[in-house]
Amino acid sequence: MLQALGFTPEALQARFTTPADCFMRLVDFGIGFINLSYHFLDGAAREADEAPYLKSAAEINKPLLAKAERVLLCGEAAKMHWYAGTRPYDHIVCHPDRRNAITERDEIRMAWQATWAPGKLVQFYRVPVARILAR
């Protein structure tokens, strides 16, 4: 996923001690990552079974989403009524899971490549990679 923003694993490991350090630095530049649920779902989200967890996460995410200029809704997030289609500048994209990059299903593999292949998000959004990696 971070390669789509123009980062290499080597550059990230050289600059950041932990993944959390990296993601907090990205927030300084207006790039945030959130979860559909902050509870382990053990498979696809089932709104009927896991509504309390999903709604709780939605409440956590709302202040962040309200500040966002653009939102990429990945996988199950696009199916939840409190996320999907809420704003015209939100984009529904394939989940960044690497399994989607290697699936035999052409439409999923192509959708993954269109968003998550190295440098793809840099083509869509201006990401100051050099400034983010600077100390």
C-alpha positions in Angstrom: 0.0 0.0 0.0 2.8 2.5 0.8 4.6 1.6 -2.4 1.5 3.1 -4.2 2.4 6.3 -2.5 5.9 6.2 -3.9 7.7 4.7 -0.9 10.1 1.7 -1.1 10.3 -0.7 1.9 14.0 0.0 2.1 13.5 3.8 2.4 10.8 3.4 5.0 12.8 1.0 7.1 15.8 3.3 6.9 13.8 6.3 8.1 11.3 4.9 10.6 11.9 2.7 13.6 8.4 1.2 13.7 5.4 1.1 11.3 3.5 3.3 13.8 6.2 6.0 13.5 5.7 5.9 9.7 2.0 6.2 9.8 2.1 9.0 12.4 4.5 10.9 10.1 2.1 10.4 7.2 -0.6 12.0 9.3 1.6 15.2 9.6 1.2 15.4 5.8 -2.5 14.8 5.8 -2.4 11.1 4.8 -4.2 8.9 7.3 -5.2 5.2 7.4 -8.2 4.0 9.3 -9.9 0.7 9.8 -13.4 -0.5 9.1 -13.3 -2.2 12.5 -11.0 -2.0 15.5 -12.1 -5.5 16.5 -10.9 -8.6 14.8 -13.7 -9.7 12.4 -12.3 -13.0 11.3 -13.5 -12.7 7.7 -15.8 -10.5 5.7 -17.7 -7.9 7.7 -21.2 -9.0 8.5 -23.2 -6.0 9.5 -25.9 -8.0 11.2 -23.5 -9.9 13.3 -20.9 -7.2 14.0 -22.9 -4.0 13.9 -21.8 -2.8 17.3 -18.1 -3.1 16.4 -18.6 -1.5 13.0 -20.6 1.4 14.3 -18.1 1.9 17.1 -15.3 2.2 14.5 -17.4 4.5 12.4 -17.7 6.9 15.4 -13.9 6.8 15.8 -13.4 7.4 12.1 -16.0 10.2 11.7 -13.8 13.1 12.9 -11.0 12.0 10.7 -13.2 11.5 7.7 -14.8 15.0 8.2 -11.3 16.6 7.8 -10.4 14.5 4.8 -10.3 16.0 1.3 -10.3 12.6 -0.3 -11.2 9.2 1.0 -10.5 5.8 -0.5 -13.0 3.2 0.6 -11.4 -0.2 0.5 -13.1 -3.5 0.4 -15.8 -3.9 3.0 -15.8 -0.2 3.9 -17.5 0.5 0.6 -20.4 -1.8 1.6 -21.2 -0.1 4.9 -24.0 2.4 4.6 -22.3 4.9 7.0 -19.3 5.1 4.7 -20.3 4.3 1.1 -21.3 7.1 -1.1 -21.3 9.8 1.6 -19.4 12.4 -0.5 -18.8 12.9 -4.2 -15.0 12.9 -3.7 -14.8 9.5 -2.0 -13.5 6.7 -4.2 -14.3 3.0 -3.9 -11.2 1.0 -4.6 -10.0 -2.6 -4.4 -8.7 -3.6 -0.9 -4.8 -3.3 -0.8 -4.4 -6.9 0.4 -1.6 -8.4 -1.7 -3.8 -11.5 -2.4 -5.8 -9.2 -4.7 -2.7 -8.5 -6.7 -2.1 -12.2 -7.4 -5.6 -13.6 -7.7 -6.6 -15.4 -10.9 -9.6 -13.2 -11.2 -8.6 -10.6 -13.8 -11.0 -7.9 -12.7 -9.8 -7.9 -9.1 -6.1 -8.1 -10.1 -6.5 -5.2 -12.6 -8.4 -3.2 -10.0 -5.6 -3.7 -7.5 -3.0 -2.7 -10.0 -4.9 0.5 -10.9 -4.7 1.7 -7.4 -2.0 -0.1 -5.4 0.8 -0.8 -7.8 4.1 1.1 -7.0 3.6 4.8 -7.6 -0.1 4.6 -8.7 -1.4 6.9 -6.0 1.3 9.4 -6.6 -0.2 9.7 -10.1 -3.6 10.6 -8.6 -2.5 12.7 -5.6 0.5 14.9 -4.9 2.5 13.1 -2.2 5.6 14.8 -1.0 7.6 11.6 -0.7 11.0 13.4 -0.2 9.6 15.7 2.6 8.0 12.8 4.4 11.2 10.8 4.4 13.3 13.8 5.5 14.3 13.8 9.1 
